[in-house]
Amino acid sequence: MEHSEKSRFQYETAVCEEISCNLCGADSLYVLARKISSGMNVQTCMCKNCGLIFINPRMTRTEYDRYYKTYYHEERLRTKGKTSPKYADPAGRGFENAYQFGRALAEDFRKWICKGVILDVGSSYGGLLAGVKDTIRGVSVVGIEPSSADAAYANSQGIETYNTLFENFRNDKINSLSTVFCVQTFNHLLDPRGFLVWSHDHLAMGGTIILAVKNFRQQCRRAGAIYSSVQIDHPYMFTPETLTLMIQSVGFEIVYMDVDEHKKVSVLKRQKERGMSMHHMRFVVRKTRPEVLRRDMKKLKGDVLFFRAQFFLPYLKLYHVIVYGGWKRYMQKIGLSMLIR
């Protein structure tokens, strides 16, 4: 994808760092792509041990903090080819869309939303929290949002919001949470497993996390290429398999899972009409005793052969290239698309 408007955000000058796999700690990686949807020369890797996909090297925490506070909305519009001011998403409209989404989530997941303090990580304009609060009585809400403009608008709407990266968040007042929302934010975190550990420490026993996360495999299928599905603000990319492993590695119990990947268009359309997201995975996970459920990522070898055969290793890179890469479009052009369905 070409972008005619030059970006004010200069990735080439950003300070970057090499990282290990956030799920299992391994350093042995496959390279899946060397550029991303915006055209930047960014490398996407996949862990050979567990299959987690992530940007490496990536910008440092300080650089990401600056990116969100200064360039985030502008860069997202540029990536979509919508640089004209008429495409800007007004705060009011963004709040209302999130409000409807919050009400839909609250209705669908009511039995798993515990009364008490609810935290939304990546709370944007605060609409989701407002929707949840108006749907479920007896809860108080607070958000964490790295975008300065979004956090300011949320606070103006009466939704208490801290303007910071989650990784920089420090507040001793939040000790016992009832529910944590991480909706369309998990990909943005610089330490997603660390977020799960933090949540496990701060949730009351029986407390829940409600996750809505983009399915990278489905993104690749829709885009037709790996690099077209990678965003600079998504340092980690998940599939149902890797997200399940990460949740289990911390000791949460998965009580609900819903994946849009193979749903009919009519079903997805009804979801959208209700305000729900599409092309996502939705998990509800509950805090329980970690010694019962925690999965040791260093002991994957006992079942890794089945895991690899399903999706990841030893042929995931080839699978991505053939099914989601340029070969798919080429074979469709020459009438051989039936071979890659």
Sequence and secondary structure as in RCSB ss.txt:
>XXXX:A:sequence
MEHSEKSRFQYETAVCEEISCNLCGADSLYVLARKISSGMNVQTCMCKNCGLIFINPRMTRTEYDRYYKTYYHEE
RLRTKGKTSPKYADPAGRGFENAYQFGRALAEDFRKWICKGVILDVGSSYGGLLAGVKDTIRGVSVVGIEPSSAD
AAYANSQGIETYNTLFENFRNDKINSLSTVFCVQTFNHLLDPRGFLVWSHDHLAMGGTIILAVKNFRQQCRRAGA
IYSSVQIDHPYMFTPETLTLMIQSVGFEIVYMDVDEHKKVSVLKRQKERGMSMHHMRFVVRKTRPEVLRRDMKKL
KGDVLFFRAQFFLPYLKLYHVIVYGGWKRYMQKIGLSMLIR
>XXXX:A:secstr
    S  S  GGGS EE    TTT    EEEEESS TTS    EEEETTT  EEESSEE HHHHHHHHHHTHHHH
HHHHTT  SGGG   HHHHHHHHHHHHHHHHHHTGGG  SEEEEEET TTSHHHHHHHHHSTTEEEEEEES HHH
HHHHHHTT  EEES GGG   TT   EEEEEEES GGG S HHHHHHHHHHHEEEEEEEEEEEEBHHHHHHHHSS
SGGG  TT SEEB HHHHHHHHHHHT EEEEEEE TT  HHHHHHHHHTT  SSEEEEEEE   HHHH   GGGG
GGTHHHHHHHTSTTTHHHHHHHHHSHHHHHHHHTT GGG  
